Amino acid sequence: MSLIFSPPVQQINSEIARHAGVDLYVLRLDLMHPWVNGNKWFKLKYNLLEAKEKNFTTLLTFGGAYSNHIYATAAAGSLFGFRTIGVIRGEERLPLNPTLSFAVQQGMQLVYLNREMYRQRNTPELEEYLRQSFGEVFIIPEGGSNLNGVRGCTEIIDRAMSTAGYAFDHICVACGTATTLAGIALSLHKGQRAIAFPVLKNGAFLAQEIESLLTNYLASGLPTPFTSPASWELVCDYHFGGYAKVNDELLLFSQQFKEEHDVPLDYVYTAKMFYGVMDLLQQGFFCRGDRLLLVHTGGLQGNIGILTSRS
């Protein structure tokens, strides 16, 4: 698994941050690998290792038509010698979009489930149906959101601190399934705080998901840097209408941020988190002297789908 190099930590010289008296940095997980990057690498790492240890040859996972997870799993399977099956939400649409075309090019077999069946993806009944259909497959949940995924995400901040050489007061991350946030919370020192920005509307429900992930992980016996999680919180005001919803304001912010700081943002996740952080800085949410680390979780390939849907 040494294909991935240590991601750089980039300081953001922003007038907004300077005015707030805050040091702002970005952990560039998007630069780790052309295809398997961002938090997806960390979520997949121990799933792939378990599959290899148990002699599985086929990975099966789930996602939407523009899923970063489908994209990364297809690439990782090709890189590490697994056959891959992607169970896609909804009906087949031809020609395939760029995400699914890439997955097929990497050797992934695509299977489509209607939305009603797809909602049952985490049930034993559907898993048994899939095993009857495809044989002995190693099933990875949508987004890599299992304890293996949490375990991988406990390693994210260690990479950042070893690269930067110092610690951060607040670690900010976009939040979809809460797996990344849970892993980060388990890896922080006392006094550090994780701040998650849900990209879904009414994202406060994720607090229960986070507590469940943390409780189950600590009870699992899997390795953890600390025996209790650091403090964390959800900031639910920057979803821009819900999952994969964007508007002109967010797109303009993303364009300007890239021009000013040479950091491209994905519209589904990181753009919303970055927008939220910059807005909170202007509101005085953080204390002067704080050092913030914003985790860039990759996913840039999904921008094509967002722009296509708006055209």
C-alpha positions in Angstrom: 0.0 0.0 0.0 3.0 2.3 -0.4 1.7 3.8 -3.7 0.5 6.9 -1.9 2.9 9.6 -0.8 2.5 11.8 2.2 0.1 14.7 1.4 1.4 18.2 1.6 0.1 20.8 4.1 -0.4 24.1 2.4 -0.7 27.4 4.2 -3.5 29.7 2.9 -2.4 33.4 3.0 -5.9 34.8 3.2 -6.8 38.4 4.1 -9.9 37.0 5.9 -7.7 34.7 8.1 -5.2 37.5 8.8 -7.9 39.8 9.9 -9.3 37.1 12.2 -5.8 36.5 13.6 -5.9 32.8 12.6 -3.4 30.7 10.8 -5.1 28.7 8.0 -3.7 25.5 6.5 -5.0 22.8 4.1 -4.2 19.2 4.1 -4.0 18.3 0.4 -5.3 14.8 0.4 -6.5 15.5 -3.2 -2.8 15.3 -4.3 -2.1 11.8 -2.8 -2.8 9.9 -6.0 -4.4 10.7 -9.4 -7.3 8.2 -8.8 -7.4 6.9 -5.2 -7.0 10.1 -3.2 -8.7 12.1 -0.5 -10.3 10.4 2.4 -11.3 7.5 0.0 -7.8 6.1 0.2 -8.0 6.0 4.0 -11.5 4.5 4.0 -10.4 1.8 1.6 -7.1 0.9 3.0 -8.1 -1.6 5.7 -11.0 -2.9 3.7 -8.6 -3.9 1.0 -6.2 -5.4 3.5 -8.9 -7.5 5.2 -10.1 -8.7 1.8 -6.6 -9.7 0.9 -6.0 -11.4 4.2 -9.2 -13.4 3.9 -8.4 -14.4 0.3 -11.2 -12.6 -1.4 -10.7 -11.8 -5.0 -13.8 -9.7 -5.6 -14.9 -6.4 -4.0 -18.5 -5.3 -4.2 -19.6 -1.9 -3.2 -22.3 0.7 -3.6 -22.7 4.3 -4.9 -24.5 6.8 -7.0 -23.8 7.5 -10.7 -21.2 10.2 -9.8 -19.8 8.5 -6.7 -16.2 9.3 -5.7 -16.3 6.0 -3.8 -17.2 4.0 -6.9 -14.5 5.8 -8.8 -11.8 5.2 -6.2 -12.8 1.5 -5.5 -12.6 0.7 -9.2 -9.2 2.2 -9.4 -7.9 0.6 -6.2 -9.2 -2.8 -7.3 -7.3 -2.5 -10.6 -4.1 -1.3 -8.8 -4.2 -4.1 -6.2 -5.5 -7.0 -8.2 -9.1 -7.3 -7.2 -12.1 -7.8 -9.4 -14.7 -5.1 -8.6 -18.5 -4.9 -8.8 -20.2 -1.5 -8.4 -23.9 -1.6 -7.4 -25.3 1.7 -8.7 -28.3 3.5 -7.5 -31.0 4.0 -10.2 -31.4 3.0 -13.8 -28.7 2.6 -16.4 -28.2 5.7 -18.5 -26.3 5.5 -21.7 -23.8 6.8 -22.7 -22.1 6.4 -19.3 -21.1 9.5 -17.5 -17.3 10.1 -17.0 -17.4 8.6 -13.5 -18.9 5.3 -14.6 -16.9 5.2 -17.8 -13.7 5.4 -15.8 -15.0 2.7 -13.5 -15.6 0.4 -16.4 -12.2 1.2 -17.9 -10.7 0.0 -14.6 -12.5 -3.3 -14.9 -15.5 -2.7 -12.7 -18.7 -4.5 -13.5 -21.7 -2.3 -13.0 -25.0 -3.5 -11.6 -28.0 -1.2 -11.3 -30.6 -1.3 -8.5 -33.8 0.7 -8.4 -34.0 3.2 -5.6 -36.3 1.1 -3.5 -34.0 -1.9 -3.5 -31.0 0.3 -3.1 -32.3 1.6 0.2 -32.0 -1.9 1.5 -28.3 -2.1 0.7 -27.3 -2.5 4.4 -29.7 -5.3 5.1 -28.7 -8.9 5.5 -31.4 -9.9 3.0 -29.9 -7.8 0.2 -26.4 -8.8 1.0 -27.4 -12.5 0.8 -29.1 -11.8 -2.6 -25.9 -10.2 -3.9 -23.8 -13.1 -2.7 -26.1 -15.6 -4.3 -25.8 -13.5 -7.5 -22.1 -12.9 -7.5 -20.6 -15.6 -5.3 -18.1 -14.9 -2.5 -17.6 -11.2 -2.6 -16.1 -8.8 0.0 -18.7 -6.2 0.6 -17.7 -2.6 1.3 -20.6 -0.3 2.3 -21.3 2.8 0.5 -18.6 5.4 1.0 -16.4 2.9 2.9 -18.5 3.7 6.0 -17.6 0.9 8.3 -15.1 0.3 11.1 -12.3 -0.4 8.7 -13.1 3.0 7.2 -12.9 4.6 10.6 -9.6 2.9 11.3 -8.1 4.3 8.1 -9.3 7.8 8.9 -7.6 7.7 12.3 -4.3 8.0 10.3 -5.2 11.2 8.4 -4.1 13.7 11.0 -1.0 11.9 11.9 0.1 12.3 8.3 -0.6 16.0 8.5 1.3 16.6 11.7 4.3 14.6 10.6 4.3 16.7 7.4 3.7 20.1 9.0 5.8 19.4 12.2 3.3 21.0 14.5 -0.2 20.5 15.8 -3.5 22.3 15.0 -6.2 23.6 17.3 -9.1 22.8 15.0 -9.5 20.3 12.2 -12.3 21.0 9.8 -13.8 18.5 7.4 -16.8 18.1 5.2 -19.2 15.4 6.5 -21.3 12.9 4.5 -21.4 9.6 6.3 -19.4 10.9 9.3 -16.8 8.1 9.0 -14.0 10.6 8.4 -15.0 12.8 11.3 -15.2 9.7 13.6 -11.7 8.6 12.6 -10.3 12.1 13.1 -11.9 12.6 16.5 -10.3 9.4 17.6 -6.8 10.6 16.6 -6.7 14.1 18.2 -4.9 15.1 21.3 -6.8 16.6 24.3 -7.5 20.2 23.6 -7.9 19.8 19.9 -11.3 19.9 18.3 -12.8 18.4 15.2 -15.4 20.5 13.3 -17.6 18.8 10.7 -19.6 20.5 8.0 -22.5 18.3 6.9 -23.2 18.5 3.2 -26.7 17.1 3.6 -29.7 19.2 4.6 -30.8 18.8 8.2 -27.4 17.3 9.0 -27.8 17.4 12.8 -29.0 13.7 12.6 -25.3 12.8 11.9 -24.5 13.4 15.6 -26.2 10.1 16.4 -24.3 8.4 13.6 -21.0 9.8 14.9 -21.7 8.6 18.5 -22.6 5.2 17.2 -19.4 4.9 15.1 -17.3 6.0 18.0 -18.9 3.7 20.5 -18.7 0.7 18.1 -15.1 1.4 17.1 -13.9 1.7 20.7 -15.8 -1.6 21.6 -14.3 -3.4 18.6 -10.8 -3.8 19.8 -9.4 -2.3 16.7 -6.3 -0.1 17.1 -6.9 3.5 18.1 -4.4 6.3 19.0 -6.5 7.3 22.1 -9.0 5.5 24.2 -11.5 8.4 24.0 -12.4 10.8 21.2 -11.5 14.4 21.2 -14.3 17.0 21.3 -16.2 17.5 18.0 -19.1 19.5 16.7 -21.3 19.8 13.7 -21.9 23.1 11.8 -25.0 22.4 9.8 -25.5 25.8 8.1 -23.5 25.4 4.9 -25.2 22.6 2.9 -26.4 24.9 0.1 -29.7 23.1 -0.1 -28.7 19.5 0.4 -26.4 16.8 -1.0 -24.9 17.6 -4.4 -26.9 20.9 -4.4 -24.9 24.0 -5.5 -25.6 27.5 -6.5 -23.8 30.3 -8.3 -22.5 31.7 -5.1 -20.7 28.5 -4.2 -19.4 28.0 -7.7 -18.0 31.6 -7.7 -16.4 31.1 -4.3 -14.7 27.9 -5.5 -13.4 29.6 -8.7 -12.0 32.6 -6.7 -10.5 30.3 -4.1 -8.7 28.3 -6.8 -7.5 31.5 -8.5 -6.2 33.1 -5.2 -4.7 30.0 -3.5 -4.2 27.4 -6.3 -6.5 24.9 -4.4 -9.3 23.4 -6.5 -12.4 22.5 -4.5 -15.0 19.8 -5.2 -18.5 21.3 -5.1 -20.2 18.4 -3.2 -17.9 18.4 -0.2 -14.9 20.6 0.3 -16.2 23.8 -1.3 -19.1 23.9 1.2 -16.7 23.3 4.1 -14.2 25.9 2.9 -17.0 28.4 2.4 -18.3 27.7 5.9 -14.9 28.2 7.5 -14.3 31.5 5.7 -17.7 32.7 6.7 -17.1 31.7 10.3 -13.8 33.5 10.3 -15.5 36.7 9.4 -18.0 36.1 12.2 -15.3 35.8 14.9 -16.1 32.1 15.5 -12.5 31.2 16.1 -10.1 32.7 18.6 -7.2 34.9 17.6 -4.0 32.8 17.5 -5.9 29.6 16.6 -4.3 27.3 14.0 -6.8 25.7 11.7 -6.3 22.7 9.4 -8.9 22.2 6.6 -8.9 18.6 5.3 -9.3 18.5 1.5 -11.0 15.2 1.0 -10.5 15.0 -2.8 -13.5 14.2 -5.0 -12.6 16.6 -7.8 -13.7 14.2 -10.5 -17.4 14.7 -9.4 -17.3 18.4 -10.5 -17.9 17.3 -14.1 -21.3 15.7 -13.1 -22.3 18.8 -11.1 -21.6 21.2 -14.0 -23.2 18.8 -16.5 -26.4 18.7 -14.4 -26.6 22.5 -14.3 -26.0 23.0 -18.0 
